Amino acid sequence: MTEQSIEFRYDTQLLLEGEDLDEDEIRDYITEHFEGDSLLCVGDDELIKLHFHTNRPWEILEYMRSLGEIYDIVVEDMDRQSRGLQG
């Protein structure tokens, strides 16, 4: 059985609450400064939902925290999931 390689290991999801948030600016900044894929950044000027696959989720968390309050944070290890393990 061949093992499937996952390029970006961590499925990172969170909600960002703040003021004057701009989903397009956030999406562009992440695209330009962080490696990853499957980026979803939607919301309005007070609440943004982020979904992003990356190998360095802590960098995304730090960036998003610099914009406002982050909560409902989920970081799942897709490599473990692909092997049938929890986490």
Protein Blocks (a to p, Z undefined) as FASTA:
>chain_A
ZZdddfblbacddddddehiafklmmmmmmmmpgcehiaceddfkbccdddddfblmlmm
mmmmmnmccehiacddfklmmnopaZZ
